[in-house]
């Protein structure tokens, strides 16, 4: 894992002295410095002023830790250069394939050099860019400068495990692993006459999505000028302009024709899940540095470790102690799994003070106002693991999205039990549940369930991702901001994506398609990458292995969610490896007790950061309405803790990215 940044400029930028070579060198260096945490082991850069190209790389050495793995890496005569962030798990197979066709002199044992030679191979045999990327089983964001074609190619892996942001304006193109690394370019180029505009222009539609979902589905960011390259997409850039944007792959959920005769049987599914998951874990344990694993005590992380210990019986695992009831929370089960597998478990403690002191840095590191405290769990574990010399951690991320593990999946599959009730009656029931006290988790879940029941099919699916509806959101927004978003629709990314999925797909399959593209790609994977790379730790996700994810689509929906049992097929597959009470425990989110903290230890802090003066000067929120929201949440009349956290994150993002220039 590493960090990449760079640019493509039209040639006359330098010829007309719009910007000097010396200034460009400084800007690229500063951009690289802002992501130095992603690659603390080495750095490198490449500039071709004649072609208007600049590339910079920060290296986290995982494979071949010698200087031979330094990037940018160049092909013969520097005609092709590459900077690469990620891991290619089938690089040894690809290397063997290349050696059958050509006698190559390898200078390293890295997957980067394999990519470089593989790209040349695809050029020689005219196999095309899409075929090149489709041959890879791994996680990546890549930039390739092809000097022969005079074009820059950037691409992102199919699930979006590795992030990539870009800024395009007036014959200039900039890209980076993190949004913050684009700030030097943005702040400089807006001073130039040809680059009119203000980075302080918020993308109001993006902010609406962050507040609605706690994260932002789609390619938007809080800045109007910066976009995310979507998972599975590539860009071809020449002279600072995008020549082509195309999808080099589709997620398995979009590739599959949902027909009953294509589904596999229960027996084949159970056997295949074991084989594919075990092989995915084996592939992803290849490293030349110490490797460990997350262990929440849930099924996914426990399953990863059950197979990982077969390849490394002494693998270290890490979990969080957030002070909650030890007999109900993750810690109790994590300890049980570690004991069952005879593994060393390290516990990292967190508390309200630690949360407050880390929140501002969390928003800065995430580049986006993502309001999920689980991201801090990743940070704290990775920070400690790195202090113990561990540079790679295995994670169970993706298991819920591939095998159907969220409560909303069970709710959707069992909605038919209540569909006979007239819609007006469902709305009446929904209104009744909103009068229930919110300090009980079961009541909060019931309210969420009934709020979806009264909606039509697609609206029902989209509603599972919401934390606040449009009417309630309007209550806390300023009049000016409401006017900005009056014609927006936060569901547009979901609607557009569903247009590509097979019409014969089931409701659960449609929901899983959205999970994999948005909740996974724009949320879980986003914060997992950013918070782990803050401490120079690589997180690998075996559940998103190419072969495993493609196999999972063949499993019929009624074997993923069976009755009221989520992830049924994975649970059956793991019965011989893990204790039953771990496999069949109730799902607990990998978060923090925010609701309790906001009403107790963090109450004064919350009122201070969301004071009337601060909110009024920002102009996004209605200060009186936010104050009322805090009071209603504190009294237990409503459950708005995560909405309040989202408001806090938006305010912090504005302070760090808008008020302070880099």
C-alpha positions as CSV (number, residue, x, y, z in Angstrom):
1,X,0.0,0.0,0.0
2,X,1.2,3.4,-0.8
3,X,0.2,6.9,-1.8
4,X,0.2,8.4,-5.3
5,X,-0.3,11.9,-6.7
6,X,0.4,13.6,-10.0
7,X,-0.7,15.8,-12.9
8,X,-1.1,16.1,-16.6
9,X,-0.9,19.7,-18.1
10,X,-1.3,21.0,-21.6
11,X,2.1,21.6,-23.1
12,X,1.6,25.4,-23.5
13,X,1.3,25.8,-19.8
14,X,5.1,25.7,-19.4
15,X,5.8,27.2,-22.8
16,X,3.8,30.3,-22.1
17,X,5.1,30.4,-18.5
18,X,1.7,30.2,-17.0
19,X,3.5,28.3,-14.2
20,X,7.2,27.7,-13.9
21,X,8.9,24.3,-13.7
22,X,10.3,25.2,-10.3
23,X,6.8,26.0,-8.9
24,X,5.4,22.7,-10.3
25,X,8.2,20.8,-8.6
26,X,7.4,22.5,-5.3
27,X,3.7,21.8,-5.7
28,X,4.2,18.1,-6.5
29,X,6.6,17.8,-3.5
30,X,4.1,19.4,-1.2
31,X,1.3,17.2,-2.5
32,X,3.4,14.2,-1.8
33,X,4.2,15.4,1.7
34,X,0.5,15.6,2.6
35,X,0.2,11.8,2.0
36,X,3.6,10.8,3.5
37,X,1.8,8.8,6.1
38,X,0.6,6.4,3.4
39,X,4.2,5.5,2.5
40,X,6.7,6.2,5.3
41,X,9.4,3.8,3.9
42,X,10.4,5.6,0.7
43,X,9.5,8.3,-1.8
44,X,10.1,9.0,-5.5
45,X,9.0,11.3,-8.3
46,X,9.1,11.6,-12.1
47,X,8.7,14.8,-14.2
48,X,8.6,15.1,-17.9
49,X,8.1,18.8,-18.5
50,X,8.1,18.4,-22.3
51,X,4.9,16.3,-22.0
52,X,3.5,18.2,-19.0
53,X,3.6,15.1,-16.7
54,X,4.4,14.8,-13.0
55,X,4.2,11.7,-10.9
56,X,5.0,11.2,-7.2
57,X,4.9,8.1,-5.0
58,X,5.1,7.4,-1.3
59,X,6.0,3.8,-0.5
60,X,4.9,1.4,2.2
61,X,7.2,-1.6,1.6
62,X,5.3,-4.9,1.8
63,X,6.7,-7.0,-1.0
64,X,10.4,-6.9,-1.7
65,X,11.3,-4.2,0.9
66,X,14.6,-3.5,-0.8
67,X,15.3,-0.4,-2.9
68,X,14.5,-2.4,-6.0
69,X,10.8,-1.8,-5.3
70,X,11.2,2.0,-5.5
71,X,8.5,3.9,-7.5
72,X,7.9,5.5,-10.0
73,X,9.0,2.3,-11.8
74,X,10.0,2.6,-15.4
75,X,10.0,0.3,-18.4
76,X,12.8,0.2,-20.9
77,X,14.1,3.7,-21.9
78,X,11.5,5.3,-19.5
79,X,8.8,5.0,-22.2
80,X,6.3,3.7,-19.6
81,X,6.2,4.8,-16.0
82,X,3.9,3.5,-13.2
83,X,2.9,4.5,-9.7
84,X,0.8,2.0,-7.8
85,X,-1.1,1.9,-4.6
86,X,-2.4,-1.6,-3.6
87,X,-1.6,-5.3,-3.9
88,X,-2.0,-7.7,-6.8
89,X,-2.7,-11.1,-5.2
90,X,-2.2,-13.1,-8.4
91,X,1.0,-11.4,-9.4
92,X,3.0,-14.7,-9.2
93,X,0.6,-16.4,-11.6
94,X,0.8,-13.4,-13.9
95,X,4.6,-13.4,-13.7
96,X,4.7,-17.0,-14.7
97,X,2.4,-16.3,-17.7
98,X,4.6,-13.5,-18.9
99,X,7.7,-15.6,-18.7
100,X,6.2,-18.1,-21.0
101,X,5.9,-15.5,-23.7
102,X,9.0,-13.5,-23.2
103,X,12.4,-13.8,-21.6
104,X,12.4,-11.0,-19.1
105,X,15.1,-9.7,-16.7
106,X,13.4,-9.0,-13.4
107,X,15.0,-6.5,-11.1
108,X,12.7,-7.0,-8.1
109,X,10.2,-9.4,-6.5
110,X,7.4,-6.8,-6.5
111,X,3.9,-6.9,-8.0
112,X,4.6,-3.4,-9.4
113,X,7.2,-4.7,-11.8
114,X,4.7,-7.4,-12.9
115,X,2.2,-4.7,-13.7
116,X,4.7,-2.8,-15.7
117,X,5.6,-5.8,-17.8
118,X,2.0,-6.9,-18.1
119,X,1.0,-3.5,-19.4
120,X,3.7,-3.8,-22.1
121,X,2.6,-7.3,-22.9
122,X,-1.0,-6.1,-23.5
123,X,0.4,-3.3,-25.8
124,X,2.5,-5.8,-27.8
125,X,-0.4,-8.2,-28.3
126,X,-3.0,-5.4,-28.7
127,X,-5.2,-6.9,-25.9
128,X,-6.5,-3.5,-24.7
129,X,-6.7,-1.7,-21.4
130,X,-9.9,-3.4,-20.1
131,X,-8.4,-6.8,-20.6
132,X,-5.3,-5.6,-18.7
133,X,-7.2,-4.5,-15.6
134,X,-9.6,-7.5,-15.8
135,X,-6.6,-9.9,-15.4
136,X,-5.8,-8.5,-12.0
137,X,-7.0,-10.0,-8.7
138,X,-6.3,-7.3,-6.2
139,X,-6.9,-3.9,-4.7
140,X,-5.4,-0.9,-6.4
141,X,-5.3,2.7,-7.7
142,X,-2.9,3.0,-10.5
143,X,-1.4,5.7,-12.7
144,X,0.5,4.8,-15.8
145,X,2.3,7.3,-18.1
146,X,2.5,5.9,-21.6
147,X,5.2,8.0,-23.3
148,X,4.7,6.4,-26.6
149,X,1.0,7.3,-26.7
150,X,1.5,10.5,-24.7
151,X,-1.3,9.7,-22.4
152,X,-1.8,9.2,-18.7
153,X,-4.0,6.3,-17.5
154,X,-5.5,6.1,-14.0
155,X,-7.7,3.4,-12.7
156,X,-9.3,2.1,-9.6
157,X,-10.1,-1.5,-8.5
158,X,-13.6,-3.0,-8.9
159,X,-14.8,-2.6,-5.3
160,X,-13.0,0.7,-4.6
161,X,-10.8,-0.6,-1.8
162,X,-8.2,2.0,-2.7
163,X,-9.3,5.6,-3.1
164,X,-8.5,8.0,-5.9
165,X,-9.6,11.7,-6.3
166,X,-9.1,14.0,-9.2
167,X,-9.5,17.7,-10.2
168,X,-10.0,18.7,-13.8
169,X,-10.0,22.3,-15.0
170,X,-9.0,24.2,-18.2
171,X,-6.3,21.9,-19.7
172,X,-5.0,20.7,-16.4
173,X,-5.7,17.4,-14.6
174,X,-4.6,16.5,-11.1
175,X,-5.1,13.2,-9.1
176,X,-4.2,11.8,-5.7
177,X,-4.9,9.0,-3.2
178,X,-6.4,11.6,-0.9
179,X,-8.3,14.8,-1.4
180,X,-6.0,16.8,0.9
181,X,-3.1,16.1,-1.5
182,X,-4.9,18.1,-4.2
183,X,-5.0,21.3,-2.0
184,X,-1.6,22.7,-3.1
185,X,-2.7,22.5,-6.7
186,X,-6.1,23.9,-6.1
187,X,-4.9,26.8,-4.0
188,X,-2.2,27.7,-6.5
189,X,-4.2,27.3,-9.7
190,X,-7.1,29.4,-8.5
191,X,-4.7,32.3,-8.3
192,X,-4.0,32.0,-12.0
193,X,-6.1,34.0,-14.4
194,X,-7.3,31.0,-16.4
195,X,-8.5,29.3,-13.3
196,X,-11.2,31.4,-11.9
197,X,-13.2,29.9,-9.1
198,X,-13.1,29.4,-5.4
199,X,-12.2,26.1,-3.6
200,X,-14.5,27.3,-0.8
201,X,-17.5,26.5,-3.0
202,X,-19.2,23.7,-1.2
203,X,-20.9,21.0,-3.2
204,X,-24.3,21.5,-1.4
205,X,-25.8,18.3,-2.9
206,X,-22.9,16.3,-1.5
207,X,-23.3,17.9,1.9
208,X,-27.0,16.9,1.8
209,X,-26.0,13.3,1.1
210,X,-23.5,13.3,4.0
211,X,-26.2,14.5,6.4
212,X,-28.8,12.1,5.0
213,X,-26.7,8.9,5.0
214,X,-23.6,9.9,7.2
215,X,-21.5,9.4,4.0
216,X,-21.9,10.4,0.4
217,X,-22.9,7.8,-2.3
218,X,-21.5,8.5,-5.7
219,X,-18.5,10.5,-7.1
220,X,-19.2,13.8,-5.3
221,X,-17.1,15.3,-2.5
222,X,-17.7,18.3,-0.3
223,X,-15.8,20.4,-2.8
224,X,-17.4,21.2,-6.1
225,X,-14.1,20.9,-7.8
226,X,-13.0,17.5,-6.6
227,X,-14.5,14.2,-7.7
228,X,-13.9,10.6,-6.7
229,X,-13.0,8.2,-9.5
230,X,-15.7,5.5,-9.2
231,X,-14.7,1.9,-8.5
232,X,-14.0,-0.1,-11.6
233,X,-13.5,3.0,-13.8
234,X,-10.5,4.2,-15.8
235,X,-9.5,7.6,-17.2
236,X,-7.3,8.2,-20.3
237,X,-5.8,11.7,-20.0
238,X,-3.8,13.6,-22.6
239,X,-2.5,17.2,-22.5
240,X,-4.5,17.9,-19.3
241,X,-7.8,16.7,-20.7
242,X,-9.8,13.6,-20.2
243,X,-10.0,11.7,-23.5
244,X,-12.0,8.8,-22.2
245,X,-13.8,7.7,-19.1
246,X,-15.0,4.1,-19.1
247,X,-15.9,1.2,-16.9
248,X,-13.3,-1.5,-17.2
249,X,-15.4,-4.0,-15.1
250,X,-18.7,-4.5,-13.5
251,X,-19.2,-5.8,-10.0
252,X,-20.3,-9.5,-10.0
253,X,-23.8,-8.4,-9.0
254,X,-24.1,-6.6,-12.3
255,X,-22.5,-9.3,-14.4
256,X,-24.8,-12.1,-13.3
257,X,-28.1,-12.9,-15.1
258,X,-30.4,-13.7,-12.3
259,X,-32.1,-16.9,-13.5
260,X,-33.0,-19.8,-11.2
261,X,-31.3,-22.4,-13.3
262,X,-27.9,-20.6,-12.8
263,X,-28.0,-20.8,-9.0
264,X,-25.9,-23.5,-7.3
265,X,-27.2,-26.0,-4.7
266,X,-26.8,-25.7,-0.9
267,X,-24.2,-28.4,-0.8
268,X,-22.0,-26.8,-3.5
269,X,-22.4,-23.4,-1.9
270,X,-21.2,-24.6,1.5
271,X,-18.2,-26.4,0.1
272,X,-17.4,-23.5,-2.3
273,X,-17.6,-20.9,0.4
274,X,-15.0,-22.8,2.5
275,X,-12.7,-23.4,-0.4
276,X,-12.8,-19.9,-1.8
277,X,-12.6,-18.1,1.5
278,X,-9.6,-20.2,2.6
279,X,-7.8,-19.6,-0.7
280,X,-8.6,-15.8,-0.5
281,X,-7.0,-15.7,3.0
282,X,-4.0,-17.7,1.8
283,X,-3.4,-15.3,-1.2
284,X,-3.7,-12.2,1.0
285,X,-1.3,-13.4,3.6
286,X,1.6,-13.1,1.2
287,X,3.9,-10.4,2.6
288,X,7.6,-9.8,3.4
289,X,6.6,-8.0,6.7
290,X,4.8,-9.0,9.9
291,X,1.0,-9.5,9.4
292,X,-1.9,-9.5,11.9
293,X,-5.7,-9.3,11.9
294,X,-8.7,-7.5,13.3
295,X,-11.0,-9.5,15.5
296,X,-14.3,-7.9,16.5
297,X,-15.7,-11.2,17.7
298,X,-18.2,-11.2,14.8
299,X,-18.6,-13.9,12.2
300,X,-16.6,-12.2,9.5
301,X,-13.4,-11.4,11.3
302,X,-13.6,-14.7,13.2
303,X,-13.9,-16.6,9.9
304,X,-10.8,-14.9,8.5
305,X,-8.8,-15.8,11.5
306,X,-10.0,-19.4,11.5
307,X,-8.3,-19.9,8.1
308,X,-5.4,-17.5,8.7
309,X,-4.2,-19.6,11.7
310,X,-3.8,-22.6,9.4
311,X,-1.1,-20.7,7.6
312,X,0.3,-18.8,10.6
313,X,-0.7,-20.4,14.0
314,X,0.9,-17.5,15.9
315,X,-0.9,-14.6,14.0
316,X,-1.7,-11.7,16.3
317,X,-5.2,-10.3,16.5
318,X,-6.5,-7.0,17.8
319,X,-9.8,-5.7,19.2
320,X,-11.4,-2.7,20.9
321,X,-12.6,-2.2,24.5
322,X,-15.0,0.7,24.5
323,X,-16.2,0.2,28.0
324,X,-19.6,-1.4,27.1
325,X,-21.0,-4.4,28.9
326,X,-18.4,-7.1,28.4
327,X,-21.0,-10.0,28.4
328,X,-22.9,-8.4,25.5
329,X,-20.4,-6.6,23.4
330,X,-17.8,-7.5,20.9
331,X,-15.0,-7.8,23.4
332,X,-16.6,-10.8,25.1
333,X,-16.9,-12.7,21.9
334,X,-13.5,-11.6,20.6
335,X,-11.9,-13.1,23.7
336,X,-13.9,-16.3,23.2
337,X,-12.8,-16.7,19.6
338,X,-9.1,-16.0,20.4
339,X,-9.3,-18.7,23.1
340,X,-11.0,-21.1,20.8
341,X,-8.3,-20.6,18.1
342,X,-5.5,-20.4,20.6
343,X,-4.4,-16.9,19.4
344,X,-2.9,-13.9,21.1
345,X,-5.5,-11.1,21.4
346,X,-4.5,-7.5,22.1
347,X,-7.1,-5.1,23.4
348,X,-7.0,-1.4,22.6
349,X,-9.0,0.7,25.0
350,X,-11.0,3.8,24.0
351,X,-12.9,6.4,26.0
352,X,-14.7,9.8,25.4
353,X,-11.6,11.8,25.9
354,X,-9.7,9.8,23.3
355,X,-12.7,10.2,21.0
356,X,-12.8,14.0,21.3
357,X,-9.0,14.4,20.9
358,X,-9.1,12.3,17.7
359,X,-12.3,13.5,16.0
360,X,-10.8,16.5,14.2
361,X,-7.9,14.5,12.9
362,X,-10.4,11.8,11.8
363,X,-12.3,14.2,9.6
364,X,-9.0,15.6,8.2
365,X,-7.7,12.2,7.4
366,X,-11.0,10.9,5.9
367,X,-11.0,13.9,3.5
368,X,-14.8,13.8,3.8
369,X,-17.3,14.4,6.7
370,X,-18.1,10.7,7.2
371,X,-19.9,10.4,10.5
372,X,-19.0,6.9,11.6
373,X,-17.1,6.5,14.8
374,X,-16.1,2.9,13.7
375,X,-13.4,4.6,11.7
376,X,-11.7,5.6,14.9
377,X,-11.6,2.0,16.0
378,X,-9.6,1.3,12.8
379,X,-7.3,4.2,13.6
380,X,-6.6,3.1,17.2
381,X,-6.0,-0.6,16.3
382,X,-3.7,0.3,13.4
383,X,-1.8,2.8,15.5
384,X,-1.1,0.1,18.1
385,X,-0.4,-2.6,15.6
386,X,2.2,-0.4,13.9
387,X,3.9,0.3,17.2
388,X,4.4,-3.5,17.5
389,X,6.0,-3.7,14.1
390,X,2.9,-5.0,12.2
391,X,2.4,-3.4,8.8
392,X,-0.5,-5.6,7.4
393,X,-3.8,-6.5,8.9
394,X,-6.5,-8.8,7.6
395,X,-10.1,-7.5,7.9
396,X,-13.6,-9.0,7.7
397,X,-14.9,-6.0,5.8
398,X,-17.1,-7.1,2.9
399,X,-18.6,-10.2,4.4
400,X,-21.9,-8.5,5.2
401,X,-22.1,-7.0,1.7
402,X,-21.3,-10.3,-0.1
403,X,-23.2,-12.8,2.0
404,X,-26.1,-10.6,3.3
405,X,-25.3,-9.8,6.9
406,X,-27.1,-6.6,7.8
407,X,-30.4,-6.4,9.7
408,X,-31.9,-4.5,6.8
409,X,-31.4,-7.6,4.6
410,X,-33.5,-9.7,7.0
411,X,-36.1,-7.0,7.3
412,X,-36.4,-6.7,3.5
413,X,-36.7,-10.4,3.0
414,X,-39.5,-10.7,5.6
415,X,-41.5,-7.6,4.7
416,X,-44.0,-9.8,2.9
417,X,-45.3,-10.9,6.3
418,X,-46.7,-7.4,6.7
419,X,-47.4,-6.4,3.1
420,X,-51.0,-7.5,3.5
421,X,-51.6,-4.5,5.8
422,X,-53.1,-1.5,3.9
423,X,-50.5,1.3,3.3
424,X,-52.5,3.9,5.3
425,X,-52.5,1.5,8.3
426,X,-48.7,1.0,7.9
427,X,-48.3,4.8,8.1
428,X,-50.5,4.8,11.2
429,X,-48.3,2.1,12.8
430,X,-45.2,4.1,11.8
431,X,-46.5,7.2,13.6
432,X,-47.2,5.1,16.7
433,X,-43.7,3.7,16.9
434,X,-42.3,7.2,16.7
435,X,-43.8,7.8,20.2
436,X,-41.8,4.9,21.7
437,X,-38.8,5.9,23.9
438,X,-35.6,5.9,21.9
439,X,-33.3,4.8,24.8
440,X,-34.0,1.2,24.0
441,X,-32.3,-0.4,21.1
442,X,-35.2,-2.7,20.2
443,X,-37.5,0.3,19.9
444,X,-35.1,2.2,17.7
445,X,-34.9,-0.9,15.4
446,X,-38.7,-1.1,15.3
447,X,-39.0,2.5,14.3
448,X,-36.6,2.0,11.4
449,X,-38.5,-1.1,10.3
450,X,-41.9,0.6,10.2
451,X,-40.5,3.7,8.5
452,X,-39.6,1.5,5.5
453,X,-42.8,-0.6,5.5
454,X,-44.9,2.3,4.4
455,X,-42.8,3.0,1.3
456,X,-42.9,1.5,-2.1
457,X,-40.4,-1.1,-3.3
458,X,-37.3,1.0,-4.4
459,X,-38.1,3.7,-1.9
460,X,-38.2,1.0,0.8
461,X,-34.7,-0.2,-0.2
462,X,-33.2,3.3,-0.3
463,X,-34.7,4.2,3.1
464,X,-32.6,1.5,4.8
465,X,-29.6,3.7,4.2
466,X,-31.1,6.9,5.6
467,X,-30.5,8.4,9.0
468,X,-32.8,11.4,8.5
469,X,-35.6,12.1,6.1
470,X,-35.8,15.2,3.9
471,X,-38.4,17.0,6.0
472,X,-36.5,16.6,9.3
473,X,-33.3,17.6,7.5
474,X,-34.9,20.8,6.2
475,X,-35.8,21.7,9.8
476,X,-32.1,22.1,10.8
477,X,-30.8,23.7,7.6
478,X,-30.6,27.5,6.9
479,X,-33.0,29.0,4.4
480,X,-30.1,29.8,2.1
481,X,-28.9,26.2,2.1
482,X,-32.4,24.8,1.6
483,X,-32.7,26.9,-1.4
484,X,-29.5,25.5,-2.8
485,X,-30.8,21.9,-2.6
486,X,-34.5,22.4,-3.4
487,X,-34.3,20.5,-6.6
488,X,-31.8,17.8,-5.6
489,X,-32.5,14.1,-5.1
490,X,-30.1,12.2,-2.8
491,X,-31.3,8.9,-4.3
492,X,-30.0,9.6,-7.8
493,X,-26.8,7.5,-7.5
494,X,-28.9,4.5,-6.3
495,X,-31.5,4.9,-9.0
496,X,-28.9,5.2,-11.8
497,X,-27.1,2.1,-10.5
498,X,-30.2,0.0,-10.4
499,X,-30.8,0.6,-14.1
500,X,-27.8,-1.6,-14.8
501,X,-28.9,-4.6,-12.7
502,X,-30.9,-7.5,-14.2
503,X,-34.6,-7.0,-14.1
504,X,-35.1,-10.5,-12.9
505,X,-33.1,-9.9,-9.7
506,X,-34.8,-10.2,-6.4
507,X,-35.3,-7.4,-3.9
508,X,-32.4,-8.7,-1.8
509,X,-30.1,-8.9,-4.8
510,X,-30.9,-5.3,-5.7
511,X,-30.1,-4.2,-2.1
512,X,-26.8,-6.2,-2.1
513,X,-25.8,-4.5,-5.4
514,X,-26.3,-1.1,-3.7
515,X,-24.4,-2.3,-0.6
516,X,-21.4,-3.4,-2.7
517,X,-21.2,-0.3,-4.8
518,X,-22.1,2.4,-2.3
519,X,-22.2,1.4,1.4
520,X,-19.0,-0.7,0.9
521,X,-17.2,1.4,-1.7
522,X,-18.0,5.0,-0.6
523,X,-18.3,4.3,3.1
524,X,-16.7,1.2,4.8
525,X,-13.8,0.8,2.4
526,X,-13.2,4.5,2.3
527,X,-12.7,4.9,6.1
528,X,-10.9,1.6,6.4
529,X,-8.3,2.7,3.9
530,X,-7.8,6.2,5.2
531,X,-7.6,5.4,8.9
532,X,-5.3,2.5,8.5
533,X,-3.0,4.3,6.1
534,X,-2.8,7.2,8.5
535,X,-0.4,4.9,10.5
536,X,1.2,3.3,7.4
537,X,-0.7,0.0,7.9
538,X,-2.1,-2.0,5.0
539,X,-5.6,-3.5,5.5
540,X,-6.5,-6.5,3.3
541,X,-10.1,-7.7,2.7
542,X,-10.3,-11.4,1.8
543,X,-14.1,-11.4,1.4
544,X,-13.6,-9.1,-1.6
545,X,-11.3,-11.6,-3.4
546,X,-12.2,-11.7,-7.1
547,X,-12.9,-15.4,-7.2
548,X,-14.9,-15.5,-3.9
549,X,-17.1,-12.5,-4.8
550,X,-17.9,-14.0,-8.2
551,X,-18.8,-17.3,-6.6
552,X,-21.0,-15.6,-4.0
553,X,-23.3,-14.3,-6.7
554,X,-24.1,-17.9,-7.7
555,X,-25.6,-18.5,-4.3
556,X,-29.4,-18.1,-4.3
557,X,-30.8,-15.3,-2.0
558,X,-32.7,-17.8,0.2
559,X,-29.4,-19.3,1.2
560,X,-27.9,-16.0,2.1
561,X,-30.9,-14.7,4.2
562,X,-33.0,-17.7,5.4
563,X,-36.0,-16.8,7.4
564,X,-34.8,-14.4,10.1
565,X,-31.2,-15.7,9.8
566,X,-28.7,-13.4,8.0
567,X,-25.6,-14.8,6.3
568,X,-27.0,-18.3,6.6
569,X,-24.7,-19.9,4.1
570,X,-21.5,-18.5,5.6
571,X,-22.7,-19.6,9.1
572,X,-23.3,-23.2,7.9
573,X,-19.8,-23.2,6.2
574,X,-18.1,-22.1,9.4
575,X,-19.8,-24.4,11.9
576,X,-16.9,-26.8,11.9
577,X,-14.4,-24.0,12.7
578,X,-16.0,-21.7,15.2
579,X,-18.2,-22.0,18.4
580,X,-22.0,-21.9,17.6
581,X,-22.7,-19.0,20.0
582,X,-20.2,-16.9,18.0
583,X,-21.6,-17.9,14.7
584,X,-25.2,-17.3,15.7
585,X,-24.8,-14.3,17.9
586,X,-26.8,-11.1,17.3
587,X,-25.0,-8.7,15.1
588,X,-23.3,-5.7,16.8
589,X,-21.9,-2.8,14.9
590,X,-18.2,-2.1,15.2
591,X,-18.8,1.3,16.7
592,X,-18.7,3.4,19.9
593,X,-21.4,4.3,22.5
594,X,-22.0,7.7,20.9
595,X,-25.6,8.0,22.2
596,X,-24.5,7.6,25.8
597,X,-21.5,9.8,25.4
598,X,-23.4,12.7,23.8
599,X,-25.9,12.7,26.7
600,X,-23.2,12.5,29.4
601,X,-19.4,12.9,29.1
602,X,-19.5,14.8,25.7
603,X,-22.6,16.9,26.4
604,X,-20.6,20.2,27.0
605,X,-18.3,19.5,24.2
606,X,-21.2,19.0,21.8
607,X,-22.9,22.3,22.8
608,X,-19.6,24.1,22.3
609,X,-18.7,22.9,18.9
610,X,-22.3,23.4,17.7
611,X,-22.7,26.8,19.3
612,X,-25.0,29.3,17.7
613,X,-22.2,31.7,16.8
614,X,-20.2,29.0,14.9
615,X,-23.2,27.7,13.0
616,X,-24.5,31.1,12.2
617,X,-21.2,32.2,10.7
618,X,-21.0,29.0,8.6
619,X,-24.5,29.5,7.1
620,X,-25.3,25.8,6.5
621,X,-27.5,25.1,9.6
622,X,-30.3,26.9,11.5
623,X,-28.6,27.4,14.9
624,X,-31.9,27.5,16.9
625,X,-33.1,24.3,15.2
626,X,-29.8,22.5,16.0
627,X,-30.0,23.6,19.6
628,X,-33.5,22.2,19.8
629,X,-32.3,19.0,18.2
630,X,-29.6,18.6,20.9
631,X,-32.2,19.2,23.6
632,X,-34.7,16.7,22.2
633,X,-31.9,14.1,21.8
634,X,-30.7,14.7,25.4
635,X,-34.2,14.3,26.8
636,X,-34.7,11.0,24.9
637,X,-37.6,12.2,22.9
638,X,-35.8,11.5,19.6
639,X,-32.7,9.6,18.6
640,X,-30.5,12.1,16.8
641,X,-27.0,11.3,18.0
642,X,-25.7,10.3,14.6
643,X,-27.3,13.2,12.9
644,X,-25.6,15.5,15.5
645,X,-22.3,13.7,14.8
646,X,-22.8,14.3,11.1
647,X,-23.3,18.1,11.7
648,X,-20.2,18.1,13.9
649,X,-18.2,16.4,11.1
650,X,-19.4,18.9,8.4
651,X,-18.4,21.8,10.7
652,X,-15.0,20.3,11.3
653,X,-14.5,19.6,7.6
654,X,-15.2,23.2,6.8
655,X,-12.8,24.5,9.5
656,X,-10.0,22.3,8.2
657,X,-10.5,22.4,4.5
658,X,-12.0,25.8,3.9
659,X,-10.8,28.1,6.7
660,X,-7.2,27.0,6.6
661,X,-5.2,27.0,3.4
662,X,-2.3,24.5,2.9
